[in-house]
Amino acid sequence: MTVCTYIPASAHCLPVQLQQQLVFIPDRVSPAVQATAALVFQSYAQRTTDKSLSTAFTDLADRLLERALKTAKRSG
């Protein structure tokens, strides 16, 4: 079963088993989500044949990864 819960900086649907654990470490969730999103957008960038769209996806992936690294350093 998955339920929706609010975690600072973004809303996530989490398995019930993880909710209790993540309530105590929300700062560690954001970098993981941002890094995962960066990988998804990089994948989109590599697969699209539209040059401007590919560039936009690559730029977004770079920004997400940079933010994930900064957030992880602050919370670590």
Buried (B, 14 or more C-beta within 10 A) or exposed (E): EEEEBEBEEEEBEBEEEEBEEBEEEBBEBBBEBBBEBBEBBBEBBEEBEEEEEBEBBBEBBBEBBEBBBEBBEEEE
